[in-house]
């Protein structure tokens, strides 16, 4: 069996679409479990906020 290696790195602007996709998936897991608390099709962060978070060394986002 071939060993697969995943490189983990800090997220950059070009990762925005993938990060948004993951956030949507997480939201739907929460929404399906507690629709009274988590509304579908809502974003916790807009794209501008996510890009600022990606630049903030105190709030790193990692991707692989």
DSSP file (Angstrom, degrees, kcal/mol; ACC not computed):
  #  RESIDUE AA STRUCTURE BP1 BP2  ACC     N-H-->O    O-->H-N    N-H-->O    O-->H-N    TCO  KAPPA ALPHA  PHI   PSI    X-CA   Y-CA   Z-CA
    1    1 A X              0   0    0      0, 0.0     2,-0.3     0, 0.0     0, 0.0   0.000 360.0 360.0 360.0 129.5    0.0    0.0    0.0
    2    2 A X        -     0   0    0      1,-0.1     2,-0.4     0, 0.0     0, 0.0  -0.564 360.0-124.9 -77.7 133.3    1.4    3.4   -1.0
    3    3 A X        -     0   0    0     -2,-0.3     2,-0.5     1,-0.0    -1,-0.1  -0.636  21.4-148.9 -79.0 129.1    1.8    5.9    1.8
    4    4 A X        -     0   0    0     -2,-0.4     2,-0.4     2,-0.0    -1,-0.0  -0.843   7.9-155.7 -99.6 134.2    0.0    9.2    1.0
    5    5 A X        -     0   0    0     -2,-0.5     2,-0.5     2,-0.0    -2,-0.0  -0.910   1.8-158.6-110.8 136.5    1.5   12.4    2.5
    6    6 A X        -     0   0    0     -2,-0.4     2,-0.6     2,-0.0    -2,-0.0  -0.952  10.5-143.7-112.9 129.5   -0.6   15.5    3.1
    7    7 A X        -     0   0    0     -2,-0.5     2,-0.4    57,-0.4    56,-0.0  -0.833  12.8-154.7 -93.1 122.2    1.1   18.8    3.4
    8    8 A X        +     0   0    0     -2,-0.6     2,-0.3    54,-0.1    56,-0.2  -0.826  26.0 157.4 -97.1 133.4   -0.4   21.1    6.0
    9    9 A X  E     -A   63   0A   0     54,-2.4    54,-2.8    -2,-0.4     2,-0.1  -0.944  46.2 -79.7-148.5 166.6    0.1   24.8    5.4
   10   10 A X  E     -A   62   0A   0     -2,-0.3    52,-0.2    52,-0.2     2,-0.1  -0.461  54.0-108.9 -67.5 141.1   -1.4   28.2    6.3
   11   11 A X        -     0   0    0     50,-3.2     2,-0.3    -2,-0.1    50,-0.2  -0.437  36.8-168.7 -70.5 146.1   -4.4   29.1    4.2
   12   12 A X    >   -     0   0    0     -2,-0.1     3,-2.8    43,-0.0     4,-0.3  -0.791  42.1 -85.6-128.2 173.0   -4.0   31.9    1.6
   13   13 A X  G >  S+     0   0    0      1,-0.3     3,-1.8    -2,-0.3     4,-0.2   0.813 123.9  62.0 -52.0 -36.2   -6.5   33.9   -0.5
   14   14 A X  G 3  S+     0   0    0      1,-0.3    -1,-0.3     2,-0.1     3,-0.3   0.619  97.4  60.4 -69.3  -9.5   -6.5   31.2   -3.2
   15   15 A X  G <> S+     0   0    0     -3,-2.8     4,-2.6     1,-0.2    -1,-0.3   0.433  74.2 102.6 -90.5  -1.5   -7.9   28.7   -0.6
   16   16 A X  H <> S+     0   0    0     -3,-1.8     4,-2.7    -4,-0.3     5,-0.2   0.876  78.0  49.9 -53.8 -46.1  -11.0   30.9    0.0
   17   17 A X  H  > S+     0   0    0     -3,-0.3     4,-2.1    -4,-0.2    -1,-0.2   0.912 113.1  46.5 -61.4 -43.3  -13.4   28.7   -2.1
   18   18 A X  H  > S+     0   0    0     -3,-0.2     4,-2.3    -4,-0.2    -1,-0.2   0.894 112.5  49.4 -66.7 -40.2  -12.3   25.5   -0.3
   19   19 A X  H  X S+     0   0    0     -4,-2.6     4,-2.5     2,-0.2    -2,-0.2   0.918 111.4  49.8 -64.8 -43.0  -12.6   27.1    3.2
   20   20 A X  H  X S+     0   0    0     -4,-2.7     4,-2.2    -5,-0.3    -2,-0.2   0.897 109.2  52.6 -61.7 -39.7  -16.0   28.4    2.3
   21   21 A X  H  X S+     0   0    0     -4,-2.1     4,-2.0    -5,-0.2    -2,-0.2   0.926 110.5  46.9 -61.8 -45.3  -17.0   24.9    1.1
   22   22 A X  H  X S+     0   0    0     -4,-2.3     4,-2.5     1,-0.2    -2,-0.2   0.908 110.5  52.2 -64.0 -41.9  -15.9   23.3    4.4
   23   23 A X  H  X S+     0   0    0     -4,-2.5     4,-2.4     1,-0.2    -1,-0.2   0.883 108.6  51.3 -62.1 -37.8  -17.7   26.0    6.5
   24   24 A X  H  X S+     0   0    0     -4,-2.2     4,-2.2     2,-0.2    -1,-0.2   0.907 110.0  49.6 -64.1 -41.1  -20.9   25.3    4.5
   25   25 A X  H  X S+     0   0    0     -4,-2.0     4,-1.8     2,-0.2    -2,-0.2   0.919 111.7  47.6 -63.8 -44.0  -20.6   21.6    5.2
   26   26 A X  H  X S+     0   0    0     -4,-2.5     4,-2.2     1,-0.2    -1,-0.2   0.915 110.3  53.2 -63.2 -42.8  -20.0   22.1    8.9
   27   27 A X  H  X S+     0   0    0     -4,-2.4     4,-3.3     1,-0.2    -1,-0.2   0.916 107.7  50.8 -57.8 -44.0  -23.0   24.5    9.1
   28   28 A X  H  X S+     0   0    0     -4,-2.2     4,-2.8     2,-0.2    -1,-0.2   0.860 106.9  53.6 -66.9 -34.4  -25.2   21.9    7.5
   29   29 A X  H  X S+     0   0    0     -4,-1.8     4,-1.4     2,-0.2    -1,-0.2   0.940 114.7  41.9 -61.5 -45.7  -24.1   19.2   10.0
   30   30 A X  H  X S+     0   0    0     -4,-2.2     4,-2.9     2,-0.2     8,-0.2   0.918 114.6  50.9 -66.9 -43.3  -25.1   21.6   12.8
   31   31 A X  H  < S+     0   0    0     -4,-3.3    -2,-0.2     1,-0.2    -1,-0.2   0.912 109.2  50.6 -61.2 -43.4  -28.3   22.7   11.0
   32   32 A X  H  < S+     0   0    0     -4,-2.8     3,-0.3     1,-0.2    -1,-0.2   0.845 116.7  41.7 -64.8 -32.1  -29.4   19.1   10.5
   33   33 A X  H  < S+     0   0    0     -4,-1.4    -2,-0.2     1,-0.2    -1,-0.2   0.842 135.5  13.6 -81.9 -35.2  -28.8   18.4   14.2
   34   34 A X    >X  +     0   0    0     -4,-2.9     4,-2.6    -5,-0.1     3,-1.8  -0.537  62.5 166.0-142.3  71.0  -30.2   21.6   15.6
   35   35 A X  T 34 S+     0   0    0     -3,-0.3     5,-0.1     1,-0.3    -4,-0.1   0.710  78.4  65.3 -62.6 -17.9  -32.3   23.5   13.0
   36   36 A X  T 34 S+     0   0    0      1,-0.1    -1,-0.3    -3,-0.1     3,-0.1   0.760 115.6  27.5 -73.6 -23.4  -33.7   25.6   15.8
   37   37 A X  T <4 S+     0   0    0     -3,-1.8     2,-0.6     1,-0.2    -2,-0.2   0.746 120.8  50.9-105.4 -32.8  -30.2   27.1   16.5
   38   38 A X  S  < S-     0   0    0     -4,-2.6     2,-0.3    -8,-0.2    -1,-0.2  -0.933  70.1-153.7-117.7 116.1  -28.4   26.9   13.1
   39   39 A X    >   -     0   0    0     -2,-0.6     3,-0.6    -3,-0.1    -8,-0.1  -0.654  22.0-116.4 -87.7 141.3  -30.1   28.3   10.0
   40   40 A X  T 3  S+     0   0    0     -2,-0.3     3,-0.1     1,-0.2    -1,-0.1  -0.334  90.8  23.1 -72.2 156.5  -29.2   26.8    6.6
   41   41 A X  T 3  S+     0   0    0      1,-0.2     2,-0.4   -17,-0.1    -1,-0.2   0.824  89.5 125.8  58.6  37.7  -27.5   28.9    3.9
   42   42 A X    <   -     0   0    0     -3,-0.6     2,-0.5   -18,-0.1    -1,-0.2  -0.933  51.2-139.6-120.4 149.0  -26.0   31.5    6.3
   43   43 A X        -     0   0    0     -2,-0.4     3,-0.1     1,-0.1   -19,-0.0  -0.925   6.9-159.0-110.9 132.5  -22.3   32.5    6.5
   44   44 A X  S    S+     0   0    0     -2,-0.5     2,-0.4     1,-0.2    -1,-0.1   0.876  87.4  24.8 -70.9 -37.5  -20.6   33.0    9.7
   45   45 A X  S    S-     0   0    0    -25,-0.0    -1,-0.2     4,-0.0     2,-0.1  -0.983  77.5-136.3-128.2 137.4  -17.9   35.1    7.9
   46   46 A X     >  -     0   0    0     -2,-0.4     4,-2.3    -3,-0.1     5,-0.2  -0.408  40.0 -97.3 -80.9 172.1  -18.1   37.0    4.7
   47   47 A X  H  > S+     0   0    0      1,-0.2     4,-2.5     2,-0.2     5,-0.2   0.877 124.1  53.2 -60.1 -39.7  -15.2   36.6    2.2
   48   48 A X  H  > S+     0   0    0      1,-0.2     4,-1.9     2,-0.2    -1,-0.2   0.914 109.6  48.5 -62.3 -42.7  -13.5   39.8    3.4
   49   49 A X  H  > S+     0   0    0      2,-0.2     4,-2.4     1,-0.2    -2,-0.2   0.915 111.1  50.4 -64.0 -42.9  -13.6   38.7    7.0
   50   50 A X  H  X S+     0   0    0     -4,-2.3     4,-2.5     1,-0.2    -2,-0.2   0.911 108.6  51.8 -62.6 -41.7  -12.1   35.3    6.1
   51   51 A X  H  X S+     0   0    0     -4,-2.5     4,-1.0     1,-0.2    -1,-0.2   0.886 110.5  48.6 -62.9 -37.9   -9.3   36.9    4.1
   52   52 A X  H  X S+     0   0    0     -4,-1.9     4,-0.8     2,-0.2     3,-0.4   0.899 110.3  51.0 -67.2 -40.5   -8.5   39.1    7.1
   53   53 A X  H >< S+     0   0    0     -4,-2.4     3,-0.9     1,-0.2     6,-0.3   0.899 104.8  57.6 -62.8 -40.0   -8.5   36.1    9.5
   54   54 A X  H 3< S+     0   0    0     -4,-2.5    -1,-0.2     1,-0.3     7,-0.2   0.806 108.3  46.9 -61.1 -28.6   -6.1   34.3    7.1
   55   55 A X  H 3< S+     0   0    0     -4,-1.0     2,-0.7    -3,-0.4    -1,-0.3   0.622  90.8  97.7 -85.9 -14.1   -3.7   37.2    7.5
   56   56 A X    X<  -     0   0    0     -3,-0.9     3,-1.7    -4,-0.8    -4,-0.0  -0.663  59.8-158.8 -84.7 113.7   -4.0   37.2   11.3
   57   57 A X  T 3  S+     0   0    0     -2,-0.7     3,-0.5     1,-0.3    -1,-0.2   0.686  91.7  59.5 -64.9 -17.5   -1.1   35.3   12.9
   58   58 A X  T 3  S+     0   0    0      1,-0.2    -1,-0.3    -5,-0.0    -5,-0.1   0.557 111.4  40.0 -87.2  -7.4   -3.2   34.9   16.1
   59   59 A X  S <  S-     0   0    0     -3,-1.7    -1,-0.2    -6,-0.3    -3,-0.2  -0.427  81.8-176.7-134.5  59.6   -6.0   33.1   14.2
   60   60 A X        -     0   0    0     -3,-0.5     2,-0.5    -5,-0.1    -6,-0.1  -0.288  12.7-156.3 -66.2 143.1   -4.3   30.7   11.8
   61   61 A X        -     0   0    0     -7,-0.2   -50,-3.2   -50,-0.2     2,-0.4  -0.983  12.7-158.6-114.3 127.3   -6.3   28.7    9.4
   62   62 A X  E     -A   10   0A   0     -2,-0.5     2,-0.3   -52,-0.2   -52,-0.2  -0.849   9.1-173.6-110.8 145.3   -4.6   25.5    8.1
   63   63 A X  E      A    9   0A   0    -54,-2.8   -54,-2.4    -2,-0.4   -48,-0.0  -0.896 360.0 360.0-130.2 160.4   -5.4   23.6    5.0
   64   64 A X              0   0    0     -2,-0.3   -57,-0.4   -56,-0.2    -1,-0.1   0.351 360.0 360.0-138.8 360.0   -4.1   20.3    3.6
